[in-house]
C-alpha cells in the first residue's frame, strides 16, 4: 500500500513537471547531437591560457627556456581544439531556432573564433603583465611579481576577465560570462566580460568587488574590496520589460583609486587622478583630481591595507 502511494506521488509529480505550462521559458530544446557548454572544459581552457601566458607558474612544472617552445606548442594546440569545441557548443546553445547557419558553417565559425582568440594571446600577456606590475607596485606586502601571479585572487579574477573580454569582443556567446563567473565563484570578484578596462589595473584584496557590464575604466586604476561599479536602474519599457543595451555604469578615468566598500552608481564620470574613499555612495560626477569621502576619511592622506 505504501509503495502504491509512493508511486502515485512520483507519477503525479512527473506529470506536473513535464507539463509545458510548468516549464515554459525554463526549457532548452536541444538536439541529441548538440552538447551545452561545459563548465569543466571552460575551467580547463582558463588553466591552459594561464599556462601559456605565465609559463612555469602554471602547466608543465619542469618548463625552461630550452623546452618552452615545445610546451607552448602543445598547450596552444590543445587550447585550440578544446576552445573550438566549446565555442561551437555556445553557438548552438545561442541558436535556438537552428536557422541562422548550417552545421558546417558553425564548425567553421567556431574554428575561426578560436584562432582569432589564440592570435590575441601575446597582447593578453602584455596587458596582464601591466596588471601584475600594478598590483605588485601597489602592495607593500607582495614579495615579488611571482607571488602576485601565483597567489593573488584579484589578479586571478583579472586574468579570467581579460580572457573573457577578448571572447566577448569577438561575439562569442555565453562562454565569456561562464569564464568570469568561474572567477566569481573562486574569488568573490564579479567582473562582467563586457566591461572595458585599461592597462595597469589592480584589485587589492578584492572580495565582494563588482564591475558591471557597461563600466569603463581607464589606465592605472586601483580598486579595493567591496567596491561596486553598479548600473543605474531604468524604468521598464512600455511592455514592462527591463531596458537593455544602454550605458548605465560608471566611467572611471586614468590614475583613479577607489577604496573599500565604495559604491559608484549609474553612468557617472570619475575624472583622471580622482580618489574615492571608503564607504561612499556616489551618484554624481567627480572632477579630475578631486577626492570624495566621509569627513573622517578626508583627513587621511596615505591609506594602506
N, C-alpha and C positions, 0 to 999 in steps of 0.2 A: 504493500500500500504506500509506504514511504517512497519507494522507487518510482511508482506511478506519479505521485505528486511532484517529485523532483523533475521527472521527465516532462511533465506538463508545464512546469515553471520555465524550464530551459527552452522548450519549444516555443512557448508564448513569447519569451524574451527575444529569441532569434527572429521570430516573425516581425516583432516590433522594430528591431534594429535593421532588418532587411527592407523595411517599407521605405520607398523613395521619399515620402513626406518627412521621414525621420532624418535621413542623412543629407538630403538636399545638396547644398553647396559644399558640404564637407567631403564629398565623394570625388575621387580622381579616377576617371575611366581610362585605364591603361590597357595597351595591347600586350599580349603574352610575351612577345619578344623584346619589350622595352623595359629597362630597369630604371628605377628612380636614382637620382644622385646619391652616392654612398658617403655618409659622414666618415666612415672608417677610411675609405680611399682618399677623401679630401684631406684628412689628417696626415695621411702618408705623403700626399702631394706637398703639403706645407713642410713636412720633415725633409723631403727631397730638396725643396727650394732652400731651406736653411743649410743643408749640407753642401749645396752648390755655392751659395752666397758666402758662407762662413766656413771654408774648408778647415778641417782639423778640430773645430768645435762641435760639429755635428757630422753624422755619417761615418765613413771609414776612420777608425781611430788611428791607424798607422800611416796616414797620408803624409807625404813630404813633397819637397819641390821636384823630386825625380819622378814621383808617381802621380802628381796632381792632374796632369793632362789625361791619363788613363782613367782615374777615378771620376773626373769631371765628365768625361765622355760617357761612361757607364751610367752615371746619375742622370745626365741630360736625356739619354735615350730612354731610360726608364720613365722619367718625368713626362717626356713627350707622349709615350704610349698611354700612360695612366691618365694624364690630363685630357688627351683626346677622347678617351672613353667617357670620362666624367662630363666633359663639355657636351658630348653627344647626348648623354642622359639628360643634362639640363635643357638642351634644345628640345628634346622630345617631350619633356615634362611641361615646358612652356607652350608647346604647340598642341593645345588641347583639341583643336579641330582637325589636326593632321592634314591640313590643306595647303600650308604655306610652301612646302617643298617636298621633294621625293626623298626616299631613304638615302639614295646615292648622294644627293645634294647635301643632306645633313652630315653624312660622313665626311665629305669634302670640306664643308664649313667648319666642322669640329677640328679637323686636322690643321686647317689654315689658322684658326684661332689659337690653337696650341703652339704652332710655330711662331706666330706673332708674339705670344707671351714669352716664349723662350728667348726670342731676339731681344726682349726688353730687359733680360736679367742683368746684363752689365750696367745699365742705367739704374736698375733697382739696387744693385750692390753699391753704386756710388751714393745714392740717396741715403741708404741705410748706414753707410759709413759716416755720413754727416750727422745722422741721428745718434749713433753710438758716441761720436765725439762730443756732441752737445750734452748728452746725458752724463758722460764722464766729467766734462768740464764743469757741469752744474752741481755735481755731488761730491763734496769732500770725502765722503765715506767710501767712494769707489776706489779700489786699489789700482786698477788698470782697466784698459779697454776690454780685455778678455772677460773680466767679471761682469761688465755691462752686457756683453753679447751673450754670455752663457747663463747668467743668473737673474737679470733684472726683468720683472714682469712687464714693466712699462715698455721696455724695448721689444719683448716678445709680442706684445699687442701691436706695436707699431709695425713690426715685421709682417704679421698677418694682414694688417691694414694695407701696407704697400703692395703686397701680393694681390689682395682682393681688389684694390682700387684699379690696378692695371687691367685686371679681367673685367671690371665694371666699365672702364673706359672703352674696352673692346666690344661691349654689348653682350657679354656672356650672361645668360640668365641664371638666377638662383645661386650659382656656385659662389660668387663673391660674398653674398650675405652669409652663407653657411660658414665660409672661412673666417669671417670676422666674429661670428657667433661662437666658433671654436675657441677663439682668444677670449671672448667674453666669459665663457664658461670656465676657462682655465685661470684667468687673471682678474676677473671682475671689472674689466675695462671694455666699454662698449663704444666702438667707433664704426659708424656706418660707412660702407665701402664707397659711397658716393661723395663723402666729404672730400674737400680739396685742401691738402696740407703741404706747405712748402718744406724746404730743406732745413737741416739742423733743428728738428723737432724733438722735444723731450717731454716725458711724463714722469714726474717724480712720485714714487710710491704707487699711485695710480688707482687703487681700489675705489670703485664707485664712480669713476670718470665716465662721462657720456659726451659724445660728439655726434651731433645729428647730421642727417643726410645732406643738407644744403649749406652746412658750415663751410666757411673759407678761412683758412689760416695762412698767414704769411710765413716768412722765413725767421728762424731763430725764436720761435715761440716756445715758451716753457709753461706747463701747467702742472698742478698738483692733484692729490687725491680728492675725490668728491666733487670735482669741477663738472658742471653741466653746461654745455652749449646747446640750449634747448630751443625747440621750434615754437613759434607763435601759433596759437590755436585760432583758426579762422572759423567763422560761422559756416554751417553746411550750405551746399548749393540748393537750388530750387527743388531738387528731388530728395533733399535730406541727407545727401552723401558728403563725405569729407572731401574737401578741395585738395587735389594732389598736383604735384609738379610745379609748385611755386617756391620761390626763395623765401624761407621762413626762419632761417637760423642765423647766428651772428657772423659778421665779417671781422676777422681779427688781423690787425696789421703786423708789421715786422717788429721783432725785438720786444714782444709783449710777454709779460709774466702774469699768470692768473693763479692766485694762491688757493689754499684748501677750501672746499665746500662753497665756492662762489658759483652763482647761477647767472648766466648771461642768457637772457630770454628774448627771442624774436630776431628780426632782421636788423639788428643794430650794428653800428660800426665802432670798433675799438681802434683808435689811431696808433700809429707807429710809436714804439717806446713807452706805451702806457703800462701802468701797473694796477691790477685789480687785486685788492687784498681779500682775506678770507671772510666767509660768511656773508658776502654781499649778494643782494638780489638786484640785478641790474637790468633795466628795461629802456635805457636811453643811450645815445651815442656818447663816446668819450673822446675828447680831442687828443691829438698826438702829444705824448709826454706827460699827460695828466695821471694822477693817482686817485683811485676811488676805494674807500674802505670805511669800516666802522671808526668812530673817533679814536678809540684806543689803538687801532691798527696804524693810523696815520702818524702816530708818534714814533713808530718803529721803522727804521730805515734798512736794516740788514736782517732779514728773516731767513733763517735756515732751518731745515727739518731733517 
